[in-house]
Amino acid sequence: MFFEPYPPSEVADGVWVGGRPSPASLGALRAAGVTHVLNVSTDPHSAQVRRDFRATWVPVVDDLEPKPASWFRRGLSFARRALKSPDAQIYVHCREGVHRGPLMTYVILRALRGLSPTEAKRAITAKRPVAGFPQVYLESAEAFLQEESEREEPAT
């Protein structure tokens, strides 16, 4: 039997985070209006996720090493496209919902919702107390966000 001590949590309007969803939590997410699933674990989606949601898989290993900009870019791109629709909601998950899922959610909140680093971490940990943000992960996230902001600024 699958046990979820910390079920999926909505950490900002339309942005959810958690661990690998069980069939029951998938039903609850669907009932709550979640339309998209971003899986950042190394395990592929279940058939139910592929059938019931618009989903993408952007795997990365939870190895306490810096995460590549390409990983953040792919996940953020999916979230950006998903959240263009006012009715869309996204569920971001890894295996346990402790590091990778919260990290990608942090980047989404910073880039798409305009939260500060402190606000983004607080929004996530207030609803998902098991979320952890290793310094090396935060540094790679902030380096990516800085690079993205420089790419978006017009040249003078």
C-alpha positions, 0 to 999 in steps of 0.5 A: 500500500502506498502511504503519503504522510504529506499529500500534495499541497497547493503552495500558490494559486494553481501551483501544487507540489508533492511526491509521486502521486498515488491513485487516490491523490491523483483523483484528489488533484483532478477534483481540485482542478489540476490539469498539468503534471511536471514529474522531475523524478527519475521514475516515469509517469504512471499510465494514469498520469499520462491518461488523465493529465497533460504531463511532461517528464524532466528527470534529474537525480537527487545527488546534492550536486548543482542542477543544470540550467537546461533542467530548470529551463525545460521545467519552467518552460512547461510550467509557463505554457501550462499556466498561460491558461487561467484555468490551468493548475500544475502539480510538480513532483519528484519521488518523495517531494522533499528536494527536486519537486520543491526546488522546481516549484521554487523556480516556478514561484520565483520566475512566474509569480514574482516571489522573492527567495524567502517568499518562495521557500516560505510558501512551499515549506508552510504547506510542505514542511518536509521540503528541504532546500540544500544550498547547492540546489538553491545556488544553481536555481538562483544562477539559472534565474539570474541567467534567465533575467539577463537573457530577457533584458533588452540590450542597451 
